[in-house]
């Protein structure tokens, strides 16, 4: 297995200097805005998916399932 089994803690990463309070606030504000954007996108996608599902359900209600064979009675 070798190098692929290395623990993530054993990987050397460059040290970053700590953020100042102002920089931390700016980073936090950016993260909050990004989270809001994701939530808005998720809500918009859910609405589109719900509408598509409703439209498809209406088609099936009016015309029957596409794989249903007509009964021969």
Beta strands, then each sheet from edge to edge (+ up, - down):
end
